[in-house]
Amino acid sequence: MIMEWNSIFLTFRLALVVCAVLLVVAMPLACWIAFSRWRWKFLVEAAVALPLVLPPTVLGFYVLVAMGPDSPAGRLYQRLFGHGLPFTFASLVIASVIYSLPFAVQPMASAFSQVDRDLLGASAVLGASRLRTFGRIVLPLSRGGIITGVVLSFAHTLGEFGVVLMVGGNIPGVTRTVSIAIYDHVQALDYGGANQMALLLMAFSFITLSLTYAVNRRMWAVWPLPRQNARRLLNAES
């Protein structure tokens, strides 16, 4: 039994990049979902949640078509980098961001929506800009949801199989992730190798989620009265 360290490092690299992208993309989207009063907002929420119900092969197929050489995105990437987008690490990142988007957006949007609107109104009355209000009021009170969204998207990316296989294939050192390596071990009847990698992935996911729950519980134990703390922030702002 040989541990496939290249696949492990590639998987963790993919998860870290996806988390960084989702932190930039998901946070403003979740904020808009939480505070927007647009009557058709539910359509955006449904589109964000679509990867939760779609089979990974279906989502992967349409992402692959959207990145193909006949698509505008595929032609642009070909002109910029000299090669096609499918079956590259970049294609894994794009597909994983789309597939993990609801795991980041929904916890963040839920946390943002629980922020007391009176505090936001008071911040506006004191002359704070929306960006400053978000940084001083909304963000501190929503840190639990943000942490949860980031960790869930990270753990979810570690275990992706169908989507990454559809858009990235199985190229060692380029697109061969841990989940694909485990599948190959099973196909080769190497259950010992599959078990070794599966246990590593399961143990890391369990430890990551346990630390997340522990940090969230400790955070709210240290800061148990978010409304009072938010008022102190407003007083400091004034």
C-alpha positions as CSV (number, residue, x, y, z in Angstrom):
1,M,0.0,0.0,0.0
2,I,1.4,3.3,-1.1
3,M,0.0,6.6,0.1
4,E,-0.6,8.9,-2.9
5,W,0.8,12.1,-1.5
6,N,0.5,13.9,-4.9
7,S,-3.3,13.4,-4.9
8,I,-3.5,14.4,-1.2
9,F,-1.5,17.6,-1.7
10,L,-3.5,18.4,-4.9
11,T,-6.8,17.9,-3.0
12,F,-5.8,20.2,-0.1
13,R,-4.5,22.8,-2.5
14,L,-7.8,22.7,-4.4
15,A,-9.8,23.0,-1.2
16,L,-7.8,26.0,0.0
17,V,-8.1,27.8,-3.4
18,V,-11.8,27.1,-3.5
19,C,-12.3,28.4,0.0
20,A,-10.4,31.6,-0.8
21,V,-12.5,32.2,-3.9
22,L,-15.8,31.4,-2.1
23,L,-14.9,33.8,0.7
24,V,-14.7,36.6,-1.9
25,V,-17.7,35.5,-3.9
26,A,-20.1,34.0,-1.4
27,M,-19.9,36.7,1.3
28,P,-21.3,39.6,-0.9
29,L,-23.9,37.2,-2.4
30,A,-25.0,36.0,1.0
31,C,-25.2,39.6,2.2
32,W,-27.4,40.6,-0.7
33,I,-29.6,37.6,-0.1
34,A,-30.0,38.4,3.5
35,F,-30.8,42.1,3.1
36,S,-32.3,42.5,-0.4
37,R,-36.0,43.2,-0.6
38,W,-36.3,42.3,-4.3
39,R,-39.5,40.3,-4.8
40,W,-37.8,37.8,-7.2
41,K,-34.9,37.1,-4.8
42,F,-36.1,33.6,-4.4
43,L,-35.0,32.8,-7.9
44,V,-31.4,33.7,-7.0
45,E,-31.6,31.6,-3.8
46,A,-32.9,28.7,-5.9
47,A,-30.1,29.0,-8.4
48,V,-27.5,29.1,-5.6
49,A,-29.0,26.0,-4.0
50,L,-29.3,24.1,-7.2
51,P,-26.0,22.1,-6.7
52,L,-27.6,20.6,-3.6
53,V,-30.2,18.7,-5.6
54,L,-28.5,18.2,-9.0
55,P,-26.6,15.0,-9.6
56,P,-22.9,15.8,-9.7
57,T,-22.6,14.3,-13.2
58,V,-25.3,16.6,-14.5
59,L,-23.7,19.7,-13.0
60,G,-20.2,18.5,-14.2
61,F,-21.5,18.0,-17.7
62,Y,-22.9,21.5,-18.1
63,V,-19.8,23.0,-16.5
64,L,-17.7,21.0,-19.0
65,V,-19.8,22.2,-21.9
66,A,-19.6,25.8,-20.6
67,M,-15.8,25.5,-20.5
68,G,-15.4,23.7,-23.8
69,P,-13.5,25.0,-26.9
70,D,-16.8,26.1,-28.6
71,S,-17.9,28.2,-25.6
72,P,-17.0,31.9,-25.2
73,A,-15.2,31.2,-21.9
74,G,-13.3,28.3,-23.5
75,R,-12.2,30.3,-26.5
76,L,-11.1,33.2,-24.3
77,Y,-9.0,30.9,-22.0
78,Q,-7.5,29.3,-25.1
79,R,-6.4,32.7,-26.4
80,L,-5.0,33.8,-23.1
81,F,-3.1,30.6,-22.0
82,G,-2.6,28.7,-25.2
83,H,-4.5,25.5,-24.1
84,G,-8.0,24.4,-23.3
85,L,-9.6,24.9,-20.0
86,P,-11.1,21.4,-19.4
87,F,-8.9,18.8,-17.7
88,T,-6.8,21.4,-15.9
89,F,-6.5,22.5,-12.3
90,A,-8.3,25.7,-13.1
91,S,-11.3,23.8,-14.4
92,L,-11.4,21.9,-11.0
93,V,-11.4,25.2,-9.2
94,I,-14.3,26.6,-11.3
95,A,-16.4,23.5,-11.0
96,S,-15.7,23.1,-7.2
97,V,-16.6,26.8,-6.6
98,I,-20.0,26.3,-8.3
99,Y,-20.6,22.9,-6.6
100,S,-19.7,24.2,-3.1
101,L,-21.3,27.6,-3.4
102,P,-24.5,26.8,-1.4
103,F,-22.4,25.3,1.4
104,A,-20.8,28.7,1.8
105,V,-23.7,31.1,1.0
106,Q,-26.4,29.5,3.1
107,P,-24.7,29.6,6.5
108,M,-23.5,33.1,5.8
109,A,-26.9,34.4,4.6
110,S,-28.5,32.8,7.7
111,A,-26.1,34.6,10.0
112,F,-26.4,37.9,8.2
113,S,-30.2,37.7,8.4
114,Q,-30.1,37.3,12.2
115,V,-28.4,40.7,12.7
116,D,-30.8,43.1,14.4
117,R,-32.0,45.7,11.9
118,D,-32.3,48.3,14.7
119,L,-28.5,48.2,15.0
120,L,-28.1,48.8,11.3
121,G,-30.5,51.7,11.5
122,A,-28.7,53.1,14.4
123,S,-25.4,52.9,12.6
124,A,-26.9,54.7,9.6
125,V,-28.2,57.5,11.9
126,L,-24.7,57.9,13.3
127,G,-23.4,58.5,9.8
128,A,-21.6,55.3,9.2
129,S,-21.3,54.1,5.6
130,R,-22.7,50.7,4.6
131,L,-19.3,49.3,4.2
132,R,-18.2,50.5,7.7
133,T,-21.5,49.2,9.2
134,F,-20.8,45.8,7.6
135,G,-17.2,45.7,8.9
136,R,-18.1,47.0,12.4
137,I,-21.5,45.5,13.1
138,V,-22.6,42.8,10.6
139,L,-19.3,41.0,10.2
140,P,-18.5,40.6,14.0
141,L,-22.0,39.4,14.7
142,S,-22.0,36.9,11.8
143,R,-18.5,35.4,12.3
144,G,-20.0,32.0,13.3
145,G,-21.9,31.7,10.1
146,I,-18.9,32.8,8.1
147,I,-16.6,30.3,9.8
148,T,-19.2,27.5,9.2
149,G,-19.5,28.4,5.6
150,V,-15.8,28.4,4.9
151,V,-15.2,25.1,6.8
152,L,-18.2,23.3,5.1
153,S,-17.0,24.4,1.7
154,F,-13.5,23.2,2.5
155,A,-14.7,19.8,3.8
156,H,-17.1,19.5,0.9
157,T,-14.4,20.2,-1.7
158,L,-12.1,17.5,-0.1
159,G,-14.7,14.8,-0.9
160,E,-15.9,15.9,-4.3
161,F,-15.9,13.1,-6.9
162,G,-18.5,13.3,-9.7
163,V,-17.9,17.0,-10.7
164,V,-14.1,16.9,-10.6
165,L,-14.1,13.7,-12.6
166,M,-16.3,15.1,-15.3
167,V,-14.4,18.4,-15.8
168,G,-10.9,17.3,-14.8
169,G,-10.6,13.6,-15.6
170,N,-8.0,11.6,-13.9
171,I,-4.6,13.1,-14.7
172,P,-1.9,12.3,-12.0
173,G,-0.4,15.4,-10.5
174,V,-2.9,17.7,-12.3
175,T,-6.5,16.6,-11.6
176,R,-6.3,13.4,-9.7
177,T,-7.8,14.1,-6.3
178,V,-8.1,11.8,-3.3
179,S,-11.7,10.8,-4.1
180,I,-10.7,9.7,-7.6
181,A,-7.6,7.9,-6.3
182,I,-9.8,6.0,-3.8
183,Y,-12.2,5.0,-6.7
184,D,-9.2,3.8,-8.7
185,H,-7.9,1.7,-5.8
186,V,-11.4,0.1,-5.5
187,Q,-11.6,-0.6,-9.2
188,A,-8.2,-2.3,-9.0
189,L,-9.4,-4.3,-6.0
190,D,-6.8,-2.7,-3.8
191,Y,-9.1,-2.3,-0.8
192,G,-6.1,-1.7,1.5
193,G,-4.9,1.3,-0.4
194,A,-8.5,2.6,-0.7
195,N,-9.1,2.1,3.0
196,Q,-5.8,3.9,3.9
197,M,-6.7,7.1,1.9
198,A,-10.4,7.0,2.9
199,L,-9.5,6.8,6.6
200,L,-7.2,9.8,6.2
201,L,-9.9,11.8,4.5
202,M,-12.5,10.8,7.0
203,A,-10.3,11.6,10.0
204,F,-9.3,15.0,8.7
205,S,-12.9,15.9,7.9
206,F,-14.1,14.8,11.4
207,I,-11.3,16.8,13.1
208,T,-12.1,19.9,11.0
209,L,-15.8,19.8,11.7
210,S,-15.2,19.1,15.4
211,L,-12.8,22.1,15.7
212,T,-15.4,24.3,13.9
213,Y,-18.1,23.4,16.4
214,A,-15.8,23.9,19.3
215,V,-14.6,27.3,18.1
216,N,-18.2,28.5,17.5
217,R,-19.3,27.3,20.9
218,R,-16.3,29.0,22.6
219,M,-16.7,32.1,20.6
220,W,-20.3,32.6,21.7
221,A,-19.4,31.7,25.3
222,V,-16.8,34.5,25.3
223,W,-19.2,36.9,23.4
224,P,-22.6,35.8,24.6
225,L,-24.5,39.1,24.2
226,P,-24.1,40.2,20.5
227,R,-26.7,42.9,20.8
228,Q,-25.0,44.6,23.8
229,N,-21.6,44.3,22.1
230,A,-22.9,45.7,18.9
231,R,-24.3,48.7,20.9
232,R,-20.8,49.2,22.3
233,L,-19.4,49.2,18.8
234,L,-22.0,51.8,17.8
235,N,-21.0,54.0,20.8
236,A,-17.4,53.7,19.8
237,E,-18.4,54.7,16.3
238,S,-20.1,57.8,17.5
